[in-house]
Amino acid sequence: MFSPETFFPVLERVAGVLDQCGIRFHLTGGLVAVYYAEPRLTQDADLVIDPEQVRDRLDEMI
């Protein structure tokens, strides 16, 4: 299990890449709640992306 301090830089990096690619996303889950608010018992993070934007971006790259 990762500590929040270890995992936050990973989430920031993923968010940065998605931003650079212009892909809409949002993060949710226990770790994200810890970052913005109060500690939670769960230590999960969910990444929700727009699959159509990912497909379109990949088509541009190929």
Predicted model as a PDB file, atoms N, CA, C, CB and O in Angstrom, pLDDT in the B-factor column:
MODEL        1                                                                  
ATOM      1  N   MET A   1       0.842  -1.171   0.000  1.00 60.00           N  
ATOM      2  CA  MET A   1       0.000   0.000   0.000  1.00 60.00           C  
ATOM      3  C   MET A   1       0.892   1.240   0.000  1.00 60.00           C  
ATOM      4  CB  MET A   1      -0.960  -0.005   1.217  1.00 60.00           C  
ATOM      5  O   MET A   1       1.868   1.310   0.746  1.00 60.00           O  
ATOM      6  N   PHE A   2       0.552   2.209  -0.836  1.00 64.00           N  
ATOM      7  CA  PHE A   2       1.306   3.461  -0.916  1.00 64.00           C  
ATOM      8  C   PHE A   2       0.807   4.451   0.134  1.00 64.00           C  
ATOM      9  CB  PHE A   2       1.192   4.075  -2.329  1.00 64.00           C  
ATOM     10  O   PHE A   2      -0.377   4.476   0.468  1.00 64.00           O  
ATOM     11  N   SER A   3       1.720   5.257   0.643  1.00 69.00           N  
ATOM     12  CA  SER A   3       1.298   6.353   1.510  1.00 69.00           C  
ATOM     13  C   SER A   3       0.803   7.491   0.617  1.00 69.00           C  
ATOM     14  CB  SER A   3       2.470   6.830   2.450  1.00 69.00           C  
ATOM     15  O   SER A   3       1.232   7.599  -0.532  1.00 69.00           O  
ATOM     16  N   PRO A   4      -0.087   8.335   1.124  1.00 66.00           N  
ATOM     17  CA  PRO A   4      -0.560   9.470   0.307  1.00 66.00           C  
ATOM     18  C   PRO A   4       0.583  10.351  -0.185  1.00 66.00           C  
ATOM     19  CB  PRO A   4      -1.541  10.318   1.108  1.00 66.00           C  
ATOM     20  O   PRO A   4       0.536  10.855  -1.307  1.00 66.00           O  
ATOM     21  N   GLU A   5       1.602  10.539   0.637  1.00 76.00           N  
ATOM     22  CA  GLU A   5       2.728  11.385   0.248  1.00 76.00           C  
ATOM     23  C   GLU A   5       3.480  10.808  -0.942  1.00 76.00           C  
ATOM     24  CB  GLU A   5       3.678  11.567   1.420  1.00 76.00           C  
ATOM     25  O   GLU A   5       4.046  11.554  -1.742  1.00 76.00           O  
ATOM     26  N   THR A   6       3.490   9.499  -1.062  1.00 78.00           N  
ATOM     27  CA  THR A   6       4.148   8.835  -2.191  1.00 78.00           C  
ATOM     28  C   THR A   6       3.269   8.877  -3.427  1.00 78.00           C  
ATOM     29  CB  THR A   6       4.493   7.383  -1.840  1.00 78.00           C  
ATOM     30  O   THR A   6       3.763   9.027  -4.544  1.00 78.00           O  
ATOM     31  N   PHE A   7       1.979   8.745  -3.228  1.00 76.00           N  
ATOM     32  CA  PHE A   7       1.056   8.603  -4.358  1.00 76.00           C  
ATOM     33  C   PHE A   7       0.655   9.934  -4.982  1.00 76.00           C  
ATOM     34  CB  PHE A   7      -0.178   7.873  -3.913  1.00 76.00           C  
ATOM     35  O   PHE A   7       0.370   9.976  -6.179  1.00 76.00           O  
ATOM     36  N   PHE A   8       0.622  11.035  -4.206  1.00 78.00           N  
ATOM     37  CA  PHE A   8       0.207  12.328  -4.745  1.00 78.00           C  
ATOM     38  C   PHE A   8       1.052  12.774  -5.934  1.00 78.00           C  
ATOM     39  CB  PHE A   8       0.269  13.374  -3.664  1.00 78.00           C  
ATOM     40  O   PHE A   8       0.483  13.271  -6.906  1.00 78.00           O  
ATOM     41  N   PRO A   9       2.383  12.627  -5.913  1.00 87.00           N  
ATOM     42  CA  PRO A   9       3.162  13.027  -7.095  1.00 87.00           C  
ATOM     43  C   PRO A   9       2.793  12.223  -8.351  1.00 87.00           C  
ATOM     44  CB  PRO A   9       4.651  12.862  -6.809  1.00 87.00           C  
ATOM     45  O   PRO A   9       2.853  12.743  -9.465  1.00 87.00           O  
ATOM     46  N   VAL A  10       2.413  10.966  -8.164  1.00 85.00           N  
ATOM     47  CA  VAL A  10       1.988  10.146  -9.306  1.00 85.00           C  
ATOM     48  C   VAL A  10       0.694  10.715  -9.888  1.00 85.00           C  
ATOM     49  CB  VAL A  10       1.791   8.656  -8.881  1.00 85.00           C  
ATOM     50  O   VAL A  10       0.566  10.857 -11.104  1.00 85.00           O  
ATOM     51  N   LEU A  11      -0.254  11.035  -9.027  1.00 82.00           N  
ATOM     52  CA  LEU A  11      -1.509  11.615  -9.502  1.00 82.00           C  
ATOM     53  C   LEU A  11      -1.274  12.955 -10.193  1.00 82.00           C  
ATOM     54  CB  LEU A  11      -2.487  11.791  -8.339  1.00 82.00           C  
ATOM     55  O   LEU A  11      -1.899  13.251 -11.212  1.00 82.00           O  
ATOM     56  N   GLU A  12      -0.379  13.757  -9.641  1.00 88.00           N  
ATOM     57  CA  GLU A  12      -0.073  15.047 -10.259  1.00 88.00           C  
ATOM     58  C   GLU A  12       0.545  14.856 -11.633  1.00 88.00           C  
ATOM     59  CB  GLU A  12       0.869  15.861  -9.368  1.00 88.00           C  
ATOM     60  O   GLU A  12       0.232  15.601 -12.562  1.00 88.00           O  
ATOM     61  N   ARG A  13       1.408  13.878 -11.772  1.00 92.00           N  
ATOM     62  CA  ARG A  13       2.054  13.600 -13.063  1.00 92.00           C  
ATOM     63  C   ARG A  13       1.021  13.137 -14.097  1.00 92.00           C  
ATOM     64  CB  ARG A  13       3.161  12.527 -12.896  1.00 92.00           C  
ATOM     65  O   ARG A  13       1.020  13.610 -15.233  1.00 92.00           O  
ATOM     66  N   VAL A  14       0.153  12.218 -13.702  1.00 90.00           N  
ATOM     67  CA  VAL A  14      -0.892  11.727 -14.607  1.00 90.00           C  
ATOM     68  C   VAL A  14      -1.803  12.877 -15.025  1.00 90.00           C  
ATOM     69  CB  VAL A  14      -1.720  10.601 -13.934  1.00 90.00           C  
ATOM     70  O   VAL A  14      -2.137  13.012 -16.202  1.00 90.00           O  
ATOM     71  N   ALA A  15      -2.203  13.702 -14.064  1.00 90.00           N  
ATOM     72  CA  ALA A  15      -3.058  14.848 -14.373  1.00 90.00           C  
ATOM     73  C   ALA A  15      -2.360  15.804 -15.337  1.00 90.00           C  
ATOM     74  CB  ALA A  15      -3.450  15.588 -13.085  1.00 90.00           C  
ATOM     75  O   ALA A  15      -2.995  16.347 -16.241  1.00 90.00           O  
ATOM     76  N   GLY A  16      -1.063  16.009 -15.148  1.00 93.00           N  
ATOM     77  CA  GLY A  16      -0.312  16.888 -16.039  1.00 93.00           C  
ATOM     78  C   GLY A  16      -0.263  16.371 -17.463  1.00 93.00           C  
ATOM     79  O   GLY A  16      -0.411  17.143 -18.410  1.00 93.00           O  
ATOM     80  N   VAL A  17      -0.058  15.081 -17.624  1.00 91.00           N  
ATOM     81  CA  VAL A  17      -0.024  14.484 -18.965  1.00 91.00           C  
ATOM     82  C   VAL A  17      -1.381  14.604 -19.638  1.00 91.00           C  
ATOM     83  CB  VAL A  17       0.402  13.006 -18.893  1.00 91.00           C  
ATOM     84  O   VAL A  17      -1.464  14.966 -20.812  1.00 91.00           O  
ATOM     85  N   LEU A  18      -2.439  14.303 -18.906  1.00 91.00           N  
ATOM     86  CA  LEU A  18      -3.780  14.412 -19.478  1.00 91.00           C  
ATOM     87  C   LEU A  18      -4.101  15.856 -19.850  1.00 91.00           C  
ATOM     88  CB  LEU A  18      -4.825  13.878 -18.493  1.00 91.00           C  
ATOM     89  O   LEU A  18      -4.706  16.109 -20.892  1.00 91.00           O  
ATOM     90  N   ASP A  19      -3.701  16.796 -19.010  1.00 92.00           N  
ATOM     91  CA  ASP A  19      -3.891  18.223 -19.335  1.00 92.00           C  
ATOM     92  C   ASP A  19      -3.157  18.591 -20.622  1.00 92.00           C  
ATOM     93  CB  ASP A  19      -3.395  19.115 -18.172  1.00 92.00           C  
ATOM     94  O   ASP A  19      -3.721  19.253 -21.493  1.00 92.00           O  
ATOM     95  N   GLN A  20      -1.915  18.167 -20.741  1.00 90.00           N  
ATOM     96  CA  GLN A  20      -1.124  18.479 -21.935  1.00 90.00           C  
ATOM     97  C   GLN A  20      -1.751  17.903 -23.190  1.00 90.00           C  
ATOM     98  CB  GLN A  20       0.292  17.953 -21.784  1.00 90.00           C  
ATOM     99  O   GLN A  20      -1.652  18.491 -24.267  1.00 90.00           O  
ATOM    100  N   CYS A  21      -2.391  16.764 -23.054  1.00 87.00           N  
ATOM    101  CA  CYS A  21      -3.029  16.119 -24.201  1.00 87.00           C  
ATOM    102  C   CYS A  21      -4.430  16.656 -24.462  1.00 87.00           C  
ATOM    103  CB  CYS A  21      -3.091  14.622 -23.986  1.00 87.00           C  
ATOM    104  O   CYS A  21      -5.060  16.289 -25.454  1.00 87.00           O  
ATOM    105  N   GLY A  22      -4.921  17.518 -23.582  1.00 88.00           N  
ATOM    106  CA  GLY A  22      -6.256  18.078 -23.758  1.00 88.00           C  
ATOM    107  C   GLY A  22      -7.364  17.089 -23.504  1.00 88.00           C  
ATOM    108  O   GLY A  22      -8.436  17.188 -24.101  1.00 88.00           O  
ATOM    109  N   ILE A  23      -7.125  16.139 -22.630  1.00 90.00           N  
ATOM    110  CA  ILE A  23      -8.122  15.115 -22.320  1.00 90.00           C  
ATOM    111  C   ILE A  23      -8.805  15.464 -21.005  1.00 90.00           C  
ATOM    112  CB  ILE A  23      -7.471  13.704 -22.244  1.00 90.00           C  
ATOM    113  O   ILE A  23      -8.154  15.649 -19.977  1.00 90.00           O  
ATOM    114  N   ARG A  24     -10.138  15.550 -21.062  1.00 91.00           N  
ATOM    115  CA  ARG A  24     -10.901  15.831 -19.843  1.00 91.00           C  
ATOM    116  C   ARG A  24     -10.822  14.638 -18.901  1.00 91.00           C  
ATOM    117  CB  ARG A  24     -12.378  16.160 -20.178  1.00 91.00           C  
ATOM    118  O   ARG A  24     -10.853  13.485 -19.331  1.00 91.00           O  
ATOM    119  N   PHE A  25     -10.721  14.933 -17.618  1.00 92.00           N  
ATOM    120  CA  PHE A  25     -10.654  13.875 -16.613  1.00 92.00           C  
ATOM    121  C   PHE A  25     -11.065  14.444 -15.265  1.00 92.00           C  
ATOM    122  CB  PHE A  25      -9.229  13.259 -16.540  1.00 92.00           C  
ATOM    123  O   PHE A  25     -11.153  15.659 -15.084  1.00 92.00           O  
ATOM    124  N   HIS A  26     -11.311  13.551 -14.333  1.00 87.00           N  
ATOM    125  CA  HIS A  26     -11.401  13.955 -12.936  1.00 87.00           C  
ATOM    126  C   HIS A  26     -10.926  12.803 -12.065  1.00 87.00           C  
ATOM    127  CB  HIS A  26     -12.851  14.375 -12.562  1.00 87.00           C  
ATOM    128  O   HIS A  26     -11.005  11.633 -12.440  1.00 87.00           O  
ATOM    129  N   LEU A  27     -10.441  13.166 -10.912  1.00 83.00           N  
ATOM    130  CA  LEU A  27      -9.971  12.199  -9.928  1.00 83.00           C  
ATOM    131  C   LEU A  27     -10.955  12.175  -8.778  1.00 83.00           C  
ATOM    132  CB  LEU A  27      -8.538  12.541  -9.430  1.00 83.00           C  
ATOM    133  O   LEU A  27     -11.505  13.209  -8.396  1.00 83.00           O  
ATOM    134  N   THR A  28     -11.173  11.006  -8.234  1.00 81.00           N  
ATOM    135  CA  THR A  28     -12.055  10.855  -7.095  1.00 81.00           C  
ATOM    136  C   THR A  28     -11.512   9.722  -6.232  1.00 81.00           C  
ATOM    137  CB  THR A  28     -13.524  10.577  -7.546  1.00 81.00           C  
ATOM    138  O   THR A  28     -10.544   9.066  -6.616  1.00 81.00           O  
ATOM    139  N   GLY A  29     -12.107   9.489  -5.099  1.00 78.00           N  
ATOM    140  CA  GLY A  29     -11.653   8.415  -4.219  1.00 78.00           C  
ATOM    141  C   GLY A  29     -11.064   8.942  -2.927  1.00 78.00           C  
ATOM    142  O   GLY A  29     -10.941  10.153  -2.739  1.00 78.00           O  
ATOM    143  N   GLY A  30     -10.700   8.037  -2.041  1.00 74.00           N  
ATOM    144  CA  GLY A  30     -10.218   8.393  -0.715  1.00 74.00           C  
ATOM    145  C   GLY A  30      -8.978   9.257  -0.708  1.00 74.00           C  
ATOM    146  O   GLY A  30      -8.916  10.232   0.040  1.00 74.00           O  
ATOM    147  N   LEU A  31      -7.978   8.924  -1.528  1.00 69.00           N  
ATOM    148  CA  LEU A  31      -6.752   9.717  -1.546  1.00 69.00           C  
ATOM    149  C   LEU A  31      -6.994  11.132  -2.028  1.00 69.00           C  
ATOM    150  CB  LEU A  31      -5.716   9.055  -2.418  1.00 69.00           C  
ATOM    151  O   LEU A  31      -6.372  12.074  -1.538  1.00 69.00           O  
ATOM    152  N   VAL A  32      -7.884  11.285  -2.975  1.00 71.00           N  
ATOM    153  CA  VAL A  32      -8.193  12.620  -3.471  1.00 71.00           C  
ATOM    154  C   VAL A  32      -8.915  13.416  -2.375  1.00 71.00           C  
ATOM    155  CB  VAL A  32      -9.061  12.543  -4.765  1.00 71.00           C  
ATOM    156  O   VAL A  32      -8.668  14.610  -2.209  1.00 71.00           O  
ATOM    157  N   ALA A  33      -9.788  12.767  -1.645  1.00 73.00           N  
ATOM    158  CA  ALA A  33     -10.470  13.441  -0.536  1.00 73.00           C  
ATOM    159  C   ALA A  33      -9.464  13.879   0.523  1.00 73.00           C  
ATOM    160  CB  ALA A  33     -11.533  12.516   0.091  1.00 73.00           C  
ATOM    161  O   ALA A  33      -9.611  14.957   1.098  1.00 73.00           O  
ATOM    162  N   VAL A  34      -8.454  13.069   0.787  1.00 70.00           N  
ATOM    163  CA  VAL A  34      -7.415  13.436   1.756  1.00 70.00           C  
ATOM    164  C   VAL A  34      -6.672  14.674   1.273  1.00 70.00           C  
ATOM    165  CB  VAL A  34      -6.424  12.264   1.977  1.00 70.00           C  
ATOM    166  O   VAL A  34      -6.335  15.546   2.073  1.00 70.00           O  
ATOM    167  N   TYR A  35      -6.419  14.755  -0.016  1.00 69.00           N  
ATOM    168  CA  TYR A  35      -5.679  15.878  -0.572  1.00 69.00           C  
ATOM    169  C   TYR A  35      -6.445  17.190  -0.385  1.00 69.00           C  
ATOM    170  CB  TYR A  35      -5.391  15.639  -2.055  1.00 69.00           C  
ATOM    171  O   TYR A  35      -5.853  18.220  -0.062  1.00 69.00           O  
ATOM    172  N   TYR A  36      -7.757  17.144  -0.589  1.00 71.00           N  
ATOM    173  CA  TYR A  36      -8.567  18.355  -0.546  1.00 71.00           C  
ATOM    174  C   TYR A  36      -9.275  18.590   0.784  1.00 71.00           C  
ATOM    175  CB  TYR A  36      -9.576  18.307  -1.630  1.00 71.00           C  
ATOM    176  O   TYR A  36      -9.679  19.718   1.069  1.00 71.00           O  
ATOM    177  N   ALA A  37      -9.436  17.558   1.600  1.00 72.00           N  
ATOM    178  CA  ALA A  37     -10.262  17.731   2.795  1.00 72.00           C  
ATOM    179  C   ALA A  37      -9.728  16.903   3.963  1.00 72.00           C  
ATOM    180  CB  ALA A  37     -11.715  17.342   2.497  1.00 72.00           C  
ATOM    181  O   ALA A  37      -8.565  17.029   4.345  1.00 72.00           O  
ATOM    182  N   GLU A  38     -10.570  16.077   4.510  1.00 68.00           N  
ATOM    183  CA  GLU A  38     -10.259  15.300   5.699  1.00 68.00           C  
ATOM    184  C   GLU A  38      -9.740  13.909   5.341  1.00 68.00           C  
ATOM    185  CB  GLU A  38     -11.489  15.186   6.583  1.00 68.00           C  
ATOM    186  O   GLU A  38     -10.097  13.352   4.303  1.00 68.00           O  
ATOM    187  N   PRO A  39      -8.895  13.355   6.208  1.00 68.00           N  
ATOM    188  CA  PRO A  39      -8.424  11.971   5.986  1.00 68.00           C  
ATOM    189  C   PRO A  39      -9.586  10.983   5.932  1.00 68.00           C  
ATOM    190  CB  PRO A  39      -7.443  11.554   7.097  1.00 68.00           C  
ATOM    191  O   PRO A  39     -10.594  11.144   6.621  1.00 68.00           O  
ATOM    192  N   ARG A  40      -9.425   9.977   5.114  1.00 63.00           N  
ATOM    193  CA  ARG A  40     -10.423   8.911   4.964  1.00 63.00           C  
ATOM    194  C   ARG A  40      -9.770   7.575   5.289  1.00 63.00           C  
ATOM    195  CB  ARG A  40     -11.024   8.895   3.520  1.00 63.00           C  
ATOM    196  O   ARG A  40      -8.546   7.446   5.275  1.00 63.00           O  
ATOM    197  N   LEU A  41     -10.600   6.592   5.581  1.00 67.00           N  
ATOM    198  CA  LEU A  41     -10.067   5.267   5.850  1.00 67.00           C  
ATOM    199  C   LEU A  41      -9.637   4.561   4.569  1.00 67.00           C  
ATOM    200  CB  LEU A  41     -11.097   4.431   6.583  1.00 67.00           C  
ATOM    201  O   LEU A  41      -8.710   3.752   4.588  1.00 67.00           O  
ATOM    202  N   THR A  42     -10.300   4.859   3.465  1.00 69.00           N  
ATOM    203  CA  THR A  42      -9.930   4.214   2.209  1.00 69.00           C  
ATOM    204  C   THR A  42      -8.740   4.936   1.595  1.00 69.00           C  
ATOM    205  CB  THR A  42     -11.122   4.196   1.225  1.00 69.00           C  
ATOM    206  O   THR A  42      -8.561   6.137   1.793  1.00 69.00           O  
ATOM    207  N   GLN A  43      -7.935   4.202   0.855  1.00 69.00           N  
ATOM    208  CA  GLN A  43      -6.774   4.787   0.201  1.00 69.00           C  
ATOM    209  C   GLN A  43      -6.801   4.444  -1.282  1.00 69.00           C  
ATOM    210  CB  GLN A  43      -5.464   4.293   0.855  1.00 69.00           C  
ATOM    211  O   GLN A  43      -5.843   3.892  -1.824  1.00 69.00           O  
ATOM    212  N   ASP A  44      -7.902   4.777  -1.921  1.00 75.00           N  
ATOM    213  CA  ASP A  44      -8.021   4.515  -3.344  1.00 75.00           C  
ATOM    214  C   ASP A  44      -8.060   5.831  -4.104  1.00 75.00           C  
ATOM    215  CB  ASP A  44      -9.275   3.674  -3.644  1.00 75.00           C  
ATOM    216  O   ASP A  44      -8.319   6.894  -3.538  1.00 75.00           O  
ATOM    217  N   ALA A  45      -7.800   5.732  -5.377  1.00 78.00           N  
ATOM    218  CA  ALA A  45      -7.938   6.872  -6.276  1.00 78.00           C  
ATOM    219  C   ALA A  45      -8.516   6.350  -7.571  1.00 78.00           C  
ATOM    220  CB  ALA A  45      -6.568   7.604  -6.513  1.00 78.00           C  
ATOM    221  O   ALA A  45      -8.036   5.360  -8.123  1.00 78.00           O  
ATOM    222  N   ASP A  46      -9.534   7.006  -8.047  1.00 83.00           N  
ATOM    223  CA  ASP A  46     -10.179   6.622  -9.293  1.00 83.00           C  
ATOM    224  C   ASP A  46      -9.940   7.718 -10.312  1.00 83.00           C  
ATOM    225  CB  ASP A  46     -11.698   6.367  -9.092  1.00 83.00           C  
ATOM    226  O   ASP A  46     -10.109   8.902 -10.019  1.00 83.00           O  
ATOM    227  N   LEU A  47      -9.553   7.322 -11.489  1.00 88.00           N  
ATOM    228  CA  LEU A  47      -9.315   8.252 -12.591  1.00 88.00           C  
ATOM    229  C   LEU A  47     -10.410   8.035 -13.616  1.00 88.00           C  
ATOM    230  CB  LEU A  47      -7.893   8.053 -13.226  1.00 88.00           C  
ATOM    231  O   LEU A  47     -10.568   6.934 -14.143  1.00 88.00           O  
ATOM    232  N   VAL A  48     -11.161   9.080 -13.897  1.00 92.00           N  
ATOM    233  CA  VAL A  48     -12.249   9.016 -14.868  1.00 92.00           C  
ATOM    234  C   VAL A  48     -11.855   9.902 -16.042  1.00 92.00           C  
ATOM    235  CB  VAL A  48     -13.624   9.469 -14.237  1.00 92.00           C  
ATOM    236  O   VAL A  48     -11.604  11.095 -15.872  1.00 92.00           O  
ATOM    237  N   ILE A  49     -11.802   9.313 -17.234  1.00 93.00           N  
ATOM    238  CA  ILE A  49     -11.403  10.058 -18.428  1.00 93.00           C  
ATOM    239  C   ILE A  49     -12.502   9.998 -19.470  1.00 93.00           C  
ATOM    240  CB  ILE A  49     -10.087   9.508 -19.006  1.00 93.00           C  
ATOM    241  O   ILE A  49     -13.390   9.147 -19.413  1.00 93.00           O  
ATOM    242  N   ASP A  50     -12.428  10.907 -20.414  1.00 90.00           N  
ATOM    243  CA  ASP A  50     -13.369  10.936 -21.532  1.00 90.00           C  
ATOM    244  C   ASP A  50     -12.829   9.998 -22.610  1.00 90.00           C  
ATOM    245  CB  ASP A  50     -13.564  12.403 -22.090  1.00 90.00           C  
ATOM    246  O   ASP A  50     -11.858  10.348 -23.280  1.00 90.00           O  
ATOM    247  N   PRO A  51     -13.419   8.831 -22.798  1.00 91.00           N  
ATOM    248  CA  PRO A  51     -12.872   7.857 -23.745  1.00 91.00           C  
ATOM    249  C   PRO A  51     -12.876   8.345 -25.199  1.00 91.00           C  
ATOM    250  CB  PRO A  51     -13.653   6.576 -23.651  1.00 91.00           C  
ATOM    251  O   PRO A  51     -12.006   7.959 -25.980  1.00 91.00           O  
ATOM    252  N   GLU A  52     -13.834   9.178 -25.563  1.00 91.00           N  
ATOM    253  CA  GLU A  52     -13.862   9.697 -26.937  1.00 91.00           C  
ATOM    254  C   GLU A  52     -12.669  10.610 -27.192  1.00 91.00           C  
ATOM    255  CB  GLU A  52     -15.177  10.456 -27.205  1.00 91.00           C  
ATOM    256  O   GLU A  52     -12.079  10.576 -28.272  1.00 91.00           O  
ATOM    257  N   GLN A  53     -12.313  11.424 -26.205  1.00 89.00           N  
ATOM    258  CA  GLN A  53     -11.153  12.293 -26.376  1.00 89.00           C  
ATOM    259  C   GLN A  53      -9.872  11.479 -26.468  1.00 89.00           C  
ATOM    260  CB  GLN A  53     -11.058  13.291 -25.224  1.00 89.00           C  
ATOM    261  O   GLN A  53      -8.979  11.816 -27.245  1.00 89.00           O  
ATOM    262  N   VAL A  54      -9.773  10.421 -25.692  1.00 89.00           N  
ATOM    263  CA  VAL A  54      -8.581   9.553 -25.758  1.00 89.00           C  
ATOM    264  C   VAL A  54      -8.490   8.925 -27.138  1.00 89.00           C  
ATOM    265  CB  VAL A  54      -8.627   8.445 -24.659  1.00 89.00           C  
ATOM    266  O   VAL A  54      -7.421   8.913 -27.749  1.00 89.00           O  
ATOM    267  N   ARG A  55      -9.597   8.408 -27.626  1.00 90.00           N  
ATOM    268  CA  ARG A  55      -9.608   7.787 -28.956  1.00 90.00           C  
ATOM    269  C   ARG A  55      -9.206   8.796 -30.018  1.00 90.00           C  
ATOM    270  CB  ARG A  55     -10.999   7.207 -29.276  1.00 90.00           C  
ATOM    271  O   ARG A  55      -8.381   8.494 -30.880  1.00 90.00           O  
ATOM    272  N   ASP A  56      -9.784   9.999 -29.965  1.00 89.00           N  
ATOM    273  CA  ASP A  56      -9.467  11.030 -30.952  1.00 89.00           C  
ATOM    274  C   ASP A  56      -7.988  11.407 -30.882  1.00 89.00           C  
ATOM    275  CB  ASP A  56     -10.345  12.276 -30.732  1.00 89.00           C  
ATOM    276  O   ASP A  56      -7.336  11.576 -31.912  1.00 89.00           O  
ATOM    277  N   ARG A  57      -7.471  11.536 -29.684  1.00 87.00           N  
ATOM    278  CA  ARG A  57      -6.053  11.910 -29.513  1.00 87.00           C  
ATOM    279  C   ARG A  57      -5.145  10.813 -30.048  1.00 87.00           C  
ATOM    280  CB  ARG A  57      -5.731  12.183 -28.022  1.00 87.00           C  
ATOM    281  O   ARG A  57      -4.142  11.103 -30.699  1.00 87.00           O  
ATOM    282  N   LEU A  58      -5.486   9.557 -29.781  1.00 84.00           N  
ATOM    283  CA  LEU A  58      -4.681   8.449 -30.301  1.00 84.00           C  
ATOM    284  C   LEU A  58      -4.728   8.391 -31.825  1.00 84.00           C  
ATOM    285  CB  LEU A  58      -5.163   7.122 -29.716  1.00 84.00           C  
ATOM    286  O   LEU A  58      -3.719   8.113 -32.473  1.00 84.00           O  
ATOM    287  N   ASP A  59      -5.915   8.657 -32.398  1.00 86.00           N  
ATOM    288  CA  ASP A  59      -6.038   8.684 -33.850  1.00 86.00           C  
ATOM    289  C   ASP A  59      -5.129   9.753 -34.447  1.00 86.00           C  
ATOM    290  CB  ASP A  59      -7.495   8.932 -34.262  1.00 86.00           C  
ATOM    291  O   ASP A  59      -4.550   9.538 -35.511  1.00 86.00           O  
ATOM    292  N   GLU A  60      -4.993  10.899 -33.784  1.00 88.00           N  
ATOM    293  CA  GLU A  60      -4.123  11.967 -34.260  1.00 88.00           C  
ATOM    294  C   GLU A  60      -2.654  11.549 -34.216  1.00 88.00           C  
ATOM    295  CB  GLU A  60      -4.334  13.230 -33.428  1.00 88.00           C  
ATOM    296  O   GLU A  60      -1.855  11.970 -35.053  1.00 88.00           O  
ATOM    297  N   MET A  61      -2.310  10.723 -33.242  1.00 81.00           N  
ATOM    298  CA  MET A  61      -0.916  10.328 -33.048  1.00 81.00           C  
ATOM    299  C   MET A  61      -0.469   9.246 -34.037  1.00 81.00           C  
ATOM    300  CB  MET A  61      -0.717   9.835 -31.629  1.00 81.00           C  
ATOM    301  O   MET A  61       0.720   9.107 -34.326  1.00 81.00           O  
ATOM    302  N   ILE A  62      -1.423   8.497 -34.541  1.00 79.00           N  
ATOM    303  CA  ILE A  62      -1.096   7.361 -35.426  1.00 79.00           C  
ATOM    304  C   ILE A  62      -0.928   7.820 -36.855  1.00 79.00           C  
ATOM    305  CB  ILE A  62      -2.183   6.281 -35.355  1.00 79.00           C  
ATOM    306  O   ILE A  62      -0.652   7.007 -37.736  1.00 79.00           O  
TER     307      ILE A  62                                                      
ENDMDL                                                                          
END                                                                             
